[in-house]
Amino acid sequence: MYPETETVHQIIAEIASALGCTTDAVPAQIDEAKASRVLGVKTATLCNWRCTGRYALPYIKVGRLVRYRVADLAAWMVKRRMGAEG
């Protein structure tokens, strides 16, 4: 089993790939459309999760703008990881 920090770095590398950038050029924050692409869900689903509190997925809101920190997405994905290792 990987140490949690190593797994977060691996997931950030996967996020970078999904966004079409290198791990050195991953933005600190991404908009809702990019976050939905990374997670494989619709933007309406992210909105639903925020409004209902279904999942504790951290986000930043300034006015109408919603942003997700890439580090928060990676940490959230590590916590949601299920199944056997190996």
PDB file with one MODEL, atoms N, CA, C and O in Angstrom:
MODEL        1
ATOM      1  N   MET A   1       0.838  -1.175   0.000  1.00  0.00           N
ATOM      2  CA  MET A   1       0.000   0.000   0.000  1.00  0.00           C
ATOM      3  C   MET A   1       0.886   1.243   0.000  1.00  0.00           C
ATOM      4  O   MET A   1       1.902   1.287   0.694  1.00  0.00           O
ATOM      5  N   TYR A   2       0.497   2.254  -0.781  1.00  0.00           N
ATOM      6  CA  TYR A   2       1.276   3.481  -0.880  1.00  0.00           C
ATOM      7  C   TYR A   2       1.025   4.373   0.319  1.00  0.00           C
ATOM      8  O   TYR A   2      -0.079   4.391   0.863  1.00  0.00           O
ATOM      9  N   PRO A   3       2.028   5.103   0.730  1.00  0.00           N
ATOM     10  CA  PRO A   3       1.770   6.142   1.731  1.00  0.00           C
ATOM     11  C   PRO A   3       0.798   7.156   1.140  1.00  0.00           C
ATOM     12  O   PRO A   3       0.804   7.393  -0.067  1.00  0.00           O
ATOM     13  N   GLU A   4      -0.033   7.752   1.982  1.00  0.00           N
ATOM     14  CA  GLU A   4      -1.088   8.640   1.497  1.00  0.00           C
ATOM     15  C   GLU A   4      -0.553   9.803   0.672  1.00  0.00           C
ATOM     16  O   GLU A   4      -1.160  10.168  -0.335  1.00  0.00           O
ATOM     17  N   THR A   5       0.571  10.395   1.075  1.00  0.00           N
ATOM     18  CA  THR A   5       1.093  11.539   0.326  1.00  0.00           C
ATOM     19  C   THR A   5       1.557  11.123  -1.060  1.00  0.00           C
ATOM     20  O   THR A   5       1.396  11.880  -2.017  1.00  0.00           O
ATOM     21  N   GLU A   6       2.126   9.945  -1.180  1.00  0.00           N
ATOM     22  CA  GLU A   6       2.541   9.455  -2.490  1.00  0.00           C
ATOM     23  C   GLU A   6       1.323   9.257  -3.371  1.00  0.00           C
ATOM     24  O   GLU A   6       1.364   9.570  -4.561  1.00  0.00           O
ATOM     25  N   THR A   7       0.241   8.743  -2.808  1.00  0.00           N
ATOM     26  CA  THR A   7      -0.978   8.528  -3.562  1.00  0.00           C
ATOM     27  C   THR A   7      -1.564   9.861  -4.020  1.00  0.00           C
ATOM     28  O   THR A   7      -2.042   9.964  -5.150  1.00  0.00           O
ATOM     29  N   VAL A   8      -1.538  10.873  -3.171  1.00  0.00           N
ATOM     30  CA  VAL A   8      -2.029  12.198  -3.556  1.00  0.00           C
ATOM     31  C   VAL A   8      -1.232  12.719  -4.737  1.00  0.00           C
ATOM     32  O   VAL A   8      -1.811  13.268  -5.674  1.00  0.00           O
ATOM     33  N   HIS A   9       0.086  12.558  -4.715  1.00  0.00           N
ATOM     34  CA  HIS A   9       0.916  13.013  -5.826  1.00  0.00           C
ATOM     35  C   HIS A   9       0.593  12.246  -7.108  1.00  0.00           C
ATOM     36  O   HIS A   9       0.598  12.824  -8.194  1.00  0.00           O
ATOM     37  N   GLN A  10       0.314  10.957  -6.986  1.00  0.00           N
ATOM     38  CA  GLN A  10      -0.064  10.175  -8.161  1.00  0.00           C
ATOM     39  C   GLN A  10      -1.387  10.669  -8.732  1.00  0.00           C
ATOM     40  O   GLN A  10      -1.544  10.770  -9.949  1.00  0.00           O
ATOM     41  N   ILE A  11      -2.327  10.973  -7.864  1.00  0.00           N
ATOM     42  CA  ILE A  11      -3.625  11.453  -8.335  1.00  0.00           C
ATOM     43  C   ILE A  11      -3.485  12.842  -8.955  1.00  0.00           C
ATOM     44  O   ILE A  11      -4.152  13.139  -9.946  1.00  0.00           O
ATOM     45  N   ILE A  12      -2.638  13.689  -8.395  1.00  0.00           N
ATOM     46  CA  ILE A  12      -2.402  14.998  -9.005  1.00  0.00           C
ATOM     47  C   ILE A  12      -1.813  14.824 -10.400  1.00  0.00           C
ATOM     48  O   ILE A  12      -2.143  15.586 -11.309  1.00  0.00           O
ATOM     49  N   ALA A  13      -0.951  13.836 -10.579  1.00  0.00           N
ATOM     50  CA  ALA A  13      -0.406  13.555 -11.910  1.00  0.00           C
ATOM     51  C   ALA A  13      -1.511  13.104 -12.865  1.00  0.00           C
ATOM     52  O   ALA A  13      -1.505  13.476 -14.039  1.00  0.00           O
ATOM     53  N   GLU A  14      -2.457  12.307 -12.372  1.00  0.00           N
ATOM     54  CA  GLU A  14      -3.593  11.883 -13.191  1.00  0.00           C
ATOM     55  C   GLU A  14      -4.481  13.079 -13.540  1.00  0.00           C
ATOM     56  O   GLU A  14      -4.975  13.180 -14.663  1.00  0.00           O
ATOM     57  N   ILE A  15      -4.683  13.986 -12.576  1.00  0.00           N
ATOM     58  CA  ILE A  15      -5.472  15.189 -12.822  1.00  0.00           C
ATOM     59  C   ILE A  15      -4.785  16.047 -13.884  1.00  0.00           C
ATOM     60  O   ILE A  15      -5.440  16.571 -14.785  1.00  0.00           O
ATOM     61  N   ALA A  16      -3.467  16.187 -13.774  1.00  0.00           N
ATOM     62  CA  ALA A  16      -2.715  16.953 -14.772  1.00  0.00           C
ATOM     63  C   ALA A  16      -2.912  16.370 -16.156  1.00  0.00           C
ATOM     64  O   ALA A  16      -3.100  17.104 -17.126  1.00  0.00           O
ATOM     65  N   SER A  17      -2.870  15.059 -16.247  1.00  0.00           N
ATOM     66  CA  SER A  17      -3.082  14.393 -17.525  1.00  0.00           C
ATOM     67  C   SER A  17      -4.485  14.666 -18.066  1.00  0.00           C
ATOM     68  O   SER A  17      -4.655  14.937 -19.255  1.00  0.00           O
ATOM     69  N   ALA A  18      -5.486  14.593 -17.190  1.00  0.00           N
ATOM     70  CA  ALA A  18      -6.870  14.853 -17.604  1.00  0.00           C
ATOM     71  C   ALA A  18      -7.053  16.298 -18.062  1.00  0.00           C
ATOM     72  O   ALA A  18      -7.887  16.580 -18.922  1.00  0.00           O
ATOM     73  N   LEU A  19      -6.274  17.208 -17.487  1.00  0.00           N
ATOM     74  CA  LEU A  19      -6.368  18.620 -17.861  1.00  0.00           C
ATOM     75  C   LEU A  19      -5.475  18.963 -19.050  1.00  0.00           C
ATOM     76  O   LEU A  19      -5.539  20.068 -19.588  1.00  0.00           O
ATOM     77  N   GLY A  20      -4.646  18.008 -19.452  1.00  0.00           N
ATOM     78  CA  GLY A  20      -3.768  18.234 -20.594  1.00  0.00           C
ATOM     79  C   GLY A  20      -2.557  19.090 -20.274  1.00  0.00           C
ATOM     80  O   GLY A  20      -2.092  19.855 -21.119  1.00  0.00           O
ATOM     81  N   CYS A  21      -2.043  18.967 -19.058  1.00  0.00           N
ATOM     82  CA  CYS A  21      -0.849  19.729 -18.679  1.00  0.00           C
ATOM     83  C   CYS A  21       0.112  18.809 -17.940  1.00  0.00           C
ATOM     84  O   CYS A  21      -0.217  17.667 -17.617  1.00  0.00           O
ATOM     85  N   THR A  22       1.298  19.327 -17.681  1.00  0.00           N
ATOM     86  CA  THR A  22       2.281  18.543 -16.945  1.00  0.00           C
ATOM     87  C   THR A  22       2.069  18.744 -15.447  1.00  0.00           C
ATOM     88  O   THR A  22       1.372  19.669 -15.031  1.00  0.00           O
ATOM     89  N   THR A  23       2.665  17.887 -14.652  1.00  0.00           N
ATOM     90  CA  THR A  23       2.517  18.017 -13.200  1.00  0.00           C
ATOM     91  C   THR A  23       3.144  19.312 -12.689  1.00  0.00           C
ATOM     92  O   THR A  23       2.740  19.827 -11.646  1.00  0.00           O
ATOM     93  N   ASP A  24       4.121  19.838 -13.412  1.00  0.00           N
ATOM     94  CA  ASP A  24       4.742  21.107 -13.019  1.00  0.00           C
ATOM     95  C   ASP A  24       3.845  22.303 -13.333  1.00  0.00           C
ATOM     96  O   ASP A  24       4.016  23.377 -12.756  1.00  0.00           O
ATOM     97  N   ALA A  25       2.890  22.120 -14.246  1.00  0.00           N
ATOM     98  CA  ALA A  25       2.052  23.234 -14.690  1.00  0.00           C
ATOM     99  C   ALA A  25       0.597  23.097 -14.266  1.00  0.00           C
ATOM    100  O   ALA A  25      -0.276  23.766 -14.819  1.00  0.00           O
ATOM    101  N   VAL A  26       0.329  22.233 -13.286  1.00  0.00           N
ATOM    102  CA  VAL A  26      -1.046  22.068 -12.821  1.00  0.00           C
ATOM    103  C   VAL A  26      -1.475  23.349 -12.112  1.00  0.00           C
ATOM    104  O   VAL A  26      -0.776  23.825 -11.216  1.00  0.00           O
ATOM    105  N   PRO A  27      -2.624  23.912 -12.508  1.00  0.00           N
ATOM    106  CA  PRO A  27      -3.077  25.114 -11.811  1.00  0.00           C
ATOM    107  C   PRO A  27      -3.455  24.789 -10.363  1.00  0.00           C
ATOM    108  O   PRO A  27      -3.839  23.660 -10.057  1.00  0.00           O
ATOM    109  N   ALA A  28      -3.347  25.763  -9.493  1.00  0.00           N
ATOM    110  CA  ALA A  28      -3.700  25.546  -8.089  1.00  0.00           C
ATOM    111  C   ALA A  28      -5.200  25.334  -7.938  1.00  0.00           C
ATOM    112  O   ALA A  28      -5.646  24.530  -7.119  1.00  0.00           O
ATOM    113  N   GLN A  29      -5.973  26.067  -8.739  1.00  0.00           N
ATOM    114  CA  GLN A  29      -7.431  25.968  -8.691  1.00  0.00           C
ATOM    115  C   GLN A  29      -7.962  25.754 -10.099  1.00  0.00           C
ATOM    116  O   GLN A  29      -7.380  26.218 -11.079  1.00  0.00           O
ATOM    117  N   ILE A  30      -9.094  25.030 -10.179  1.00  0.00           N
ATOM    118  CA  ILE A  30      -9.741  24.827 -11.475  1.00  0.00           C
ATOM    119  C   ILE A  30     -11.218  25.154 -11.342  1.00  0.00           C
ATOM    120  O   ILE A  30     -11.777  25.118 -10.245  1.00  0.00           O
ATOM    121  N   ASP A  31     -11.842  25.472 -12.460  1.00  0.00           N
ATOM    122  CA  ASP A  31     -13.251  25.818 -12.423  1.00  0.00           C
ATOM    123  C   ASP A  31     -14.111  24.553 -12.367  1.00  0.00           C
ATOM    124  O   ASP A  31     -13.611  23.430 -12.424  1.00  0.00           O
ATOM    125  N   GLU A  32     -15.404  24.775 -12.256  1.00  0.00           N
ATOM    126  CA  GLU A  32     -16.347  23.669 -12.085  1.00  0.00           C
ATOM    127  C   GLU A  32     -16.353  22.715 -13.288  1.00  0.00           C
ATOM    128  O   GLU A  32     -16.471  21.501 -13.118  1.00  0.00           O
ATOM    129  N   ALA A  33     -16.227  23.257 -14.485  1.00  0.00           N
ATOM    130  CA  ALA A  33     -16.231  22.408 -15.684  1.00  0.00           C
ATOM    131  C   ALA A  33     -15.030  21.466 -15.704  1.00  0.00           C
ATOM    132  O   ALA A  33     -15.163  20.288 -16.035  1.00  0.00           O
ATOM    133  N   LYS A  34     -13.862  21.990 -15.349  1.00  0.00           N
ATOM    134  CA  LYS A  34     -12.661  21.145 -15.321  1.00  0.00           C
ATOM    135  C   LYS A  34     -12.737  20.132 -14.187  1.00  0.00           C
ATOM    136  O   LYS A  34     -12.325  18.983 -14.354  1.00  0.00           O
ATOM    137  N   ALA A  35     -13.256  20.544 -13.042  1.00  0.00           N
ATOM    138  CA  ALA A  35     -13.400  19.612 -11.920  1.00  0.00           C
ATOM    139  C   ALA A  35     -14.354  18.481 -12.278  1.00  0.00           C
ATOM    140  O   ALA A  35     -14.117  17.330 -11.911  1.00  0.00           O
ATOM    141  N   SER A  36     -15.427  18.800 -12.990  1.00  0.00           N
ATOM    142  CA  SER A  36     -16.375  17.754 -13.384  1.00  0.00           C
ATOM    143  C   SER A  36     -15.717  16.784 -14.357  1.00  0.00           C
ATOM    144  O   SER A  36     -15.971  15.580 -14.307  1.00  0.00           O
ATOM    145  N   ARG A  37     -14.860  17.312 -15.254  1.00  0.00           N
ATOM    146  CA  ARG A  37     -14.145  16.443 -16.193  1.00  0.00           C
ATOM    147  C   ARG A  37     -13.176  15.534 -15.442  1.00  0.00           C
ATOM    148  O   ARG A  37     -13.072  14.347 -15.752  1.00  0.00           O
ATOM    149  N   VAL A  38     -12.468  16.086 -14.457  1.00  0.00           N
ATOM    150  CA  VAL A  38     -11.505  15.306 -13.667  1.00  0.00           C
ATOM    151  C   VAL A  38     -12.211  14.192 -12.903  1.00  0.00           C
ATOM    152  O   VAL A  38     -11.720  13.065 -12.850  1.00  0.00           O
ATOM    153  N   LEU A  39     -13.365  14.504 -12.309  1.00  0.00           N
ATOM    154  CA  LEU A  39     -14.093  13.525 -11.494  1.00  0.00           C
ATOM    155  C   LEU A  39     -14.999  12.614 -12.312  1.00  0.00           C
ATOM    156  O   LEU A  39     -15.465  11.589 -11.814  1.00  0.00           O
ATOM    157  N   GLY A  40     -15.249  12.981 -13.555  1.00  0.00           N
ATOM    158  CA  GLY A  40     -16.104  12.154 -14.402  1.00  0.00           C
ATOM    159  C   GLY A  40     -17.584  12.271 -14.076  1.00  0.00           C
ATOM    160  O   GLY A  40     -18.346  11.322 -14.264  1.00  0.00           O
ATOM    161  N   VAL A  41     -17.986  13.440 -13.587  1.00  0.00           N
ATOM    162  CA  VAL A  41     -19.399  13.692 -13.283  1.00  0.00           C
ATOM    163  C   VAL A  41     -19.828  14.977 -13.987  1.00  0.00           C
ATOM    164  O   VAL A  41     -18.985  15.756 -14.431  1.00  0.00           O
ATOM    165  N   LYS A  42     -21.117  15.193 -14.086  1.00  0.00           N
ATOM    166  CA  LYS A  42     -21.633  16.410 -14.705  1.00  0.00           C
ATOM    167  C   LYS A  42     -21.480  17.583 -13.752  1.00  0.00           C
ATOM    168  O   LYS A  42     -21.412  17.401 -12.537  1.00  0.00           O
ATOM    169  N   THR A  43     -21.426  18.782 -14.304  1.00  0.00           N
ATOM    170  CA  THR A  43     -21.335  19.977 -13.460  1.00  0.00           C
ATOM    171  C   THR A  43     -22.574  20.097 -12.578  1.00  0.00           C
ATOM    172  O   THR A  43     -22.491  20.599 -11.457  1.00  0.00           O
ATOM    173  N   ALA A  44     -23.711  19.644 -13.071  1.00  0.00           N
ATOM    174  CA  ALA A  44     -24.933  19.671 -12.255  1.00  0.00           C
ATOM    175  C   ALA A  44     -24.788  18.772 -11.031  1.00  0.00           C
ATOM    176  O   ALA A  44     -25.339  19.071  -9.972  1.00  0.00           O
ATOM    177  N   THR A  45     -24.059  17.687 -11.170  1.00  0.00           N
ATOM    178  CA  THR A  45     -23.824  16.788 -10.040  1.00  0.00           C
ATOM    179  C   THR A  45     -22.979  17.491  -8.983  1.00  0.00           C
ATOM    180  O   THR A  45     -23.269  17.388  -7.792  1.00  0.00           O
ATOM    181  N   LEU A  46     -21.936  18.204  -9.409  1.00  0.00           N
ATOM    182  CA  LEU A  46     -21.124  18.960  -8.447  1.00  0.00           C
ATOM    183  C   LEU A  46     -21.974  20.000  -7.728  1.00  0.00           C
ATOM    184  O   LEU A  46     -21.847  20.180  -6.517  1.00  0.00           O
ATOM    185  N   CYS A  47     -22.833  20.679  -8.463  1.00  0.00           N
ATOM    186  CA  CYS A  47     -23.730  21.662  -7.863  1.00  0.00           C
ATOM    187  C   CYS A  47     -24.642  20.998  -6.834  1.00  0.00           C
ATOM    188  O   CYS A  47     -24.867  21.533  -5.748  1.00  0.00           O
ATOM    189  N   ASN A  48     -25.154  19.842  -7.188  1.00  0.00           N
ATOM    190  CA  ASN A  48     -26.024  19.095  -6.274  1.00  0.00           C
ATOM    191  C   ASN A  48     -25.273  18.709  -5.006  1.00  0.00           C
ATOM    192  O   ASN A  48     -25.810  18.841  -3.906  1.00  0.00           O
ATOM    193  N   TRP A  49     -24.044  18.237  -5.145  1.00  0.00           N
ATOM    194  CA  TRP A  49     -23.243  17.857  -3.988  1.00  0.00           C
ATOM    195  C   TRP A  49     -22.992  19.051  -3.085  1.00  0.00           C
ATOM    196  O   TRP A  49     -23.050  18.933  -1.861  1.00  0.00           O
ATOM    197  N   ARG A  50     -22.709  20.215  -3.692  1.00  0.00           N
ATOM    198  CA  ARG A  50     -22.474  21.420  -2.886  1.00  0.00           C
ATOM    199  C   ARG A  50     -23.732  21.841  -2.136  1.00  0.00           C
ATOM    200  O   ARG A  50     -23.689  22.149  -0.945  1.00  0.00           O
ATOM    201  N   CYS A  51     -24.853  21.849  -2.855  1.00  0.00           N
ATOM    202  CA  CYS A  51     -26.106  22.351  -2.270  1.00  0.00           C
ATOM    203  C   CYS A  51     -26.660  21.428  -1.188  1.00  0.00           C
ATOM    204  O   CYS A  51     -27.222  21.895  -0.198  1.00  0.00           O
ATOM    205  N   THR A  52     -26.503  20.131  -1.377  1.00  0.00           N
ATOM    206  CA  THR A  52     -27.065  19.177  -0.413  1.00  0.00           C
ATOM    207  C   THR A  52     -26.069  18.755   0.657  1.00  0.00           C
ATOM    208  O   THR A  52     -26.457  18.193   1.681  1.00  0.00           O
ATOM    209  N   GLY A  53     -24.784  19.023   0.426  1.00  0.00           N
ATOM    210  CA  GLY A  53     -23.766  18.580   1.371  1.00  0.00           C
ATOM    211  C   GLY A  53     -23.561  17.078   1.335  1.00  0.00           C
ATOM    212  O   GLY A  53     -23.077  16.492   2.303  1.00  0.00           O
ATOM    213  N   ARG A  54     -23.925  16.454   0.228  1.00  0.00           N
ATOM    214  CA  ARG A  54     -23.832  14.991   0.127  1.00  0.00           C
ATOM    215  C   ARG A  54     -22.404  14.485   0.346  1.00  0.00           C
ATOM    216  O   ARG A  54     -22.189  13.514   1.071  1.00  0.00           O
ATOM    217  N   TYR A  55     -21.443  15.143  -0.278  1.00  0.00           N
ATOM    218  CA  TYR A  55     -20.039  14.777  -0.091  1.00  0.00           C
ATOM    219  C   TYR A  55     -19.287  15.994   0.418  1.00  0.00           C
ATOM    220  O   TYR A  55     -19.592  17.125   0.039  1.00  0.00           O
ATOM    221  N   ALA A  56     -18.325  15.765   1.261  1.00  0.00           N
ATOM    222  CA  ALA A  56     -17.531  16.859   1.827  1.00  0.00           C
ATOM    223  C   ALA A  56     -16.390  17.208   0.876  1.00  0.00           C
ATOM    224  O   ALA A  56     -15.217  17.079   1.225  1.00  0.00           O
ATOM    225  N   LEU A  57     -16.744  17.647  -0.320  1.00  0.00           N
ATOM    226  CA  LEU A  57     -15.758  18.045  -1.319  1.00  0.00           C
ATOM    227  C   LEU A  57     -15.529  19.550  -1.182  1.00  0.00           C
ATOM    228  O   LEU A  57     -16.410  20.342  -1.517  1.00  0.00           O
ATOM    229  N   PRO A  58     -14.352  19.950  -0.691  1.00  0.00           N
ATOM    230  CA  PRO A  58     -14.103  21.380  -0.469  1.00  0.00           C
ATOM    231  C   PRO A  58     -14.130  22.173  -1.778  1.00  0.00           C
ATOM    232  O   PRO A  58     -13.682  21.694  -2.820  1.00  0.00           O
ATOM    233  N   TYR A  59     -14.659  23.379  -1.702  1.00  0.00           N
ATOM    234  CA  TYR A  59     -14.668  24.283  -2.849  1.00  0.00           C
ATOM    235  C   TYR A  59     -14.519  25.707  -2.353  1.00  0.00           C
ATOM    236  O   TYR A  59     -14.682  26.000  -1.169  1.00  0.00           O
ATOM    237  N   ILE A  60     -14.205  26.579  -3.290  1.00  0.00           N
ATOM    238  CA  ILE A  60     -14.052  27.994  -2.992  1.00  0.00           C
ATOM    239  C   ILE A  60     -15.119  28.728  -3.788  1.00  0.00           C
ATOM    240  O   ILE A  60     -15.308  28.472  -4.978  1.00  0.00           O
ATOM    241  N   LYS A  61     -15.804  29.627  -3.133  1.00  0.00           N
ATOM    242  CA  LYS A  61     -16.832  30.387  -3.829  1.00  0.00           C
ATOM    243  C   LYS A  61     -16.603  31.872  -3.593  1.00  0.00           C
ATOM    244  O   LYS A  61     -16.508  32.327  -2.453  1.00  0.00           O
ATOM    245  N   VAL A  62     -16.517  32.611  -4.677  1.00  0.00           N
ATOM    246  CA  VAL A  62     -16.401  34.060  -4.644  1.00  0.00           C
ATOM    247  C   VAL A  62     -17.493  34.596  -5.559  1.00  0.00           C
ATOM    248  O   VAL A  62     -17.406  34.483  -6.782  1.00  0.00           O
ATOM    249  N   GLY A  63     -18.506  35.172  -4.963  1.00  0.00           N
ATOM    250  CA  GLY A  63     -19.653  35.590  -5.766  1.00  0.00           C
ATOM    251  C   GLY A  63     -20.292  34.364  -6.387  1.00  0.00           C
ATOM    252  O   GLY A  63     -20.666  33.423  -5.686  1.00  0.00           O
ATOM    253  N   ARG A  64     -20.413  34.379  -7.688  1.00  0.00           N
ATOM    254  CA  ARG A  64     -20.979  33.229  -8.405  1.00  0.00           C
ATOM    255  C   ARG A  64     -19.928  32.219  -8.843  1.00  0.00           C
ATOM    256  O   ARG A  64     -20.257  31.113  -9.270  1.00  0.00           O
ATOM    257  N   LEU A  65     -18.665  32.606  -8.735  1.00  0.00           N
ATOM    258  CA  LEU A  65     -17.590  31.726  -9.187  1.00  0.00           C
ATOM    259  C   LEU A  65     -17.354  30.594  -8.199  1.00  0.00           C
ATOM    260  O   LEU A  65     -17.284  30.812  -6.990  1.00  0.00           O
ATOM    261  N   VAL A  66     -17.232  29.387  -8.728  1.00  0.00           N
ATOM    262  CA  VAL A  66     -16.915  28.216  -7.914  1.00  0.00           C
ATOM    263  C   VAL A  66     -15.600  27.658  -8.425  1.00  0.00           C
ATOM    264  O   VAL A  66     -15.441  27.417  -9.622  1.00  0.00           O
ATOM    265  N   ARG A  67     -14.669  27.456  -7.524  1.00  0.00           N
ATOM    266  CA  ARG A  67     -13.364  26.897  -7.873  1.00  0.00           C
ATOM    267  C   ARG A  67     -13.051  25.729  -6.942  1.00  0.00           C
ATOM    268  O   ARG A  67     -13.504  25.686  -5.798  1.00  0.00           O
ATOM    269  N   TYR A  68     -12.274  24.793  -7.454  1.00  0.00           N
ATOM    270  CA  TYR A  68     -11.821  23.640  -6.676  1.00  0.00           C
ATOM    271  C   TYR A  68     -10.307  23.629  -6.688  1.00  0.00           C
ATOM    272  O   TYR A  68      -9.689  23.752  -7.745  1.00  0.00           O
ATOM    273  N   ARG A  69      -9.703  23.483  -5.509  1.00  0.00           N
ATOM    274  CA  ARG A  69      -8.252  23.335  -5.435  1.00  0.00           C
ATOM    275  C   ARG A  69      -7.887  21.926  -5.882  1.00  0.00           C
ATOM    276  O   ARG A  69      -8.506  20.956  -5.445  1.00  0.00           O
ATOM    277  N   VAL A  70      -6.898  21.810  -6.737  1.00  0.00           N
ATOM    278  CA  VAL A  70      -6.467  20.505  -7.236  1.00  0.00           C
ATOM    279  C   VAL A  70      -6.006  19.626  -6.084  1.00  0.00           C
ATOM    280  O   VAL A  70      -6.286  18.428  -6.078  1.00  0.00           O
ATOM    281  N   ALA A  71      -5.304  20.198  -5.108  1.00  0.00           N
ATOM    282  CA  ALA A  71      -4.852  19.423  -3.947  1.00  0.00           C
ATOM    283  C   ALA A  71      -6.039  18.879  -3.155  1.00  0.00           C
ATOM    284  O   ALA A  71      -5.990  17.751  -2.664  1.00  0.00           O
ATOM    285  N   ASP A  72      -7.113  19.676  -3.025  1.00  0.00           N
ATOM    286  CA  ASP A  72      -8.316  19.208  -2.323  1.00  0.00           C
ATOM    287  C   ASP A  72      -8.995  18.075  -3.082  1.00  0.00           C
ATOM    288  O   ASP A  72      -9.452  17.105  -2.477  1.00  0.00           O
ATOM    289  N   LEU A  73      -9.064  18.195  -4.410  1.00  0.00           N
ATOM    290  CA  LEU A  73      -9.655  17.115  -5.208  1.00  0.00           C
ATOM    291  C   LEU A  73      -8.874  15.821  -5.034  1.00  0.00           C
ATOM    292  O   LEU A  73      -9.458  14.753  -4.853  1.00  0.00           O
ATOM    293  N   ALA A  74      -7.546  15.923  -5.089  1.00  0.00           N
ATOM    294  CA  ALA A  74      -6.702  14.729  -4.943  1.00  0.00           C
ATOM    295  C   ALA A  74      -6.873  14.103  -3.561  1.00  0.00           C
ATOM    296  O   ALA A  74      -7.005  12.884  -3.450  1.00  0.00           O
ATOM    297  N   ALA A  75      -6.872  14.914  -2.513  1.00  0.00           N
ATOM    298  CA  ALA A  75      -7.043  14.388  -1.156  1.00  0.00           C
ATOM    299  C   ALA A  75      -8.416  13.751  -0.986  1.00  0.00           C
ATOM    300  O   ALA A  75      -8.545  12.709  -0.343  1.00  0.00           O
ATOM    301  N   TRP A  76      -9.444  14.376  -1.561  1.00  0.00           N
ATOM    302  CA  TRP A  76     -10.801  13.839  -1.493  1.00  0.00           C
ATOM    303  C   TRP A  76     -10.884  12.489  -2.208  1.00  0.00           C
ATOM    304  O   TRP A  76     -11.534  11.561  -1.726  1.00  0.00           O
ATOM    305  N   MET A  77     -10.216  12.390  -3.366  1.00  0.00           N
ATOM    306  CA  MET A  77     -10.220  11.134  -4.111  1.00  0.00           C
ATOM    307  C   MET A  77      -9.498  10.026  -3.342  1.00  0.00           C
ATOM    308  O   MET A  77      -9.914   8.868  -3.395  1.00  0.00           O
ATOM    309  N   VAL A  78      -8.427  10.366  -2.633  1.00  0.00           N
ATOM    310  CA  VAL A  78      -7.709   9.373  -1.827  1.00  0.00           C
ATOM    311  C   VAL A  78      -8.636   8.838  -0.735  1.00  0.00           C
ATOM    312  O   VAL A  78      -8.685   7.632  -0.494  1.00  0.00           O
ATOM    313  N   LYS A  79      -9.373   9.739  -0.075  1.00  0.00           N
ATOM    314  CA  LYS A  79     -10.289   9.311   0.993  1.00  0.00           C
ATOM    315  C   LYS A  79     -11.410   8.420   0.469  1.00  0.00           C
ATOM    316  O   LYS A  79     -11.893   7.546   1.189  1.00  0.00           O
ATOM    317  N   ARG A  80     -11.826   8.632  -0.771  1.00  0.00           N
ATOM    318  CA  ARG A  80     -12.951   7.886  -1.350  1.00  0.00           C
ATOM    319  C   ARG A  80     -12.487   6.582  -1.999  1.00  0.00           C
ATOM    320  O   ARG A  80     -13.317   5.809  -2.477  1.00  0.00           O
ATOM    321  N   ARG A  81     -11.208   6.331  -2.024  1.00  0.00           N
ATOM    322  CA  ARG A  81     -10.663   5.146  -2.680  1.00  0.00           C
ATOM    323  C   ARG A  81     -11.108   3.875  -1.970  1.00  0.00           C
ATOM    324  O   ARG A  81     -10.994   3.767  -0.749  1.00  0.00           O
ATOM    325  N   MET A  82     -11.604   2.935  -2.721  1.00  0.00           N
ATOM    326  CA  MET A  82     -12.102   1.674  -2.169  1.00  0.00           C
ATOM    327  C   MET A  82     -11.370   0.505  -2.830  1.00  0.00           C
ATOM    328  O   MET A  82     -10.784   0.651  -3.903  1.00  0.00           O
ATOM    329  N   GLY A  83     -11.413  -0.644  -2.178  1.00  0.00           N
ATOM    330  CA  GLY A  83     -10.900  -1.854  -2.800  1.00  0.00           C
ATOM    331  C   GLY A  83      -9.547  -2.280  -2.269  1.00  0.00           C
ATOM    332  O   GLY A  83      -8.896  -1.580  -1.494  1.00  0.00           O
ATOM    333  N   ALA A  84      -9.160  -3.445  -2.716  1.00  0.00           N
ATOM    334  CA  ALA A  84      -7.904  -4.058  -2.274  1.00  0.00           C
ATOM    335  C   ALA A  84      -6.722  -3.442  -3.001  1.00  0.00           C
ATOM    336  O   ALA A  84      -6.821  -3.052  -4.165  1.00  0.00           O
ATOM    337  N   GLU A  85      -5.639  -3.364  -2.318  1.00  0.00           N
ATOM    338  CA  GLU A  85      -4.385  -2.892  -2.910  1.00  0.00           C
ATOM    339  C   GLU A  85      -3.578  -4.107  -3.367  1.00  0.00           C
ATOM    340  O   GLU A  85      -3.689  -5.205  -2.820  1.00  0.00           O
ATOM    341  N   GLY A  86      -2.774  -3.866  -4.375  1.00  0.00           N
ATOM    342  CA  GLY A  86      -1.848  -4.909  -4.725  1.00  0.00           C
ATOM    343  C   GLY A  86      -2.063  -5.437  -6.044  1.00  0.00           C
ATOM    344  O   GLY A  86      -1.341  -6.337  -6.474  1.00  0.00           O
TER     345      GLY A  86
ENDMDL
END
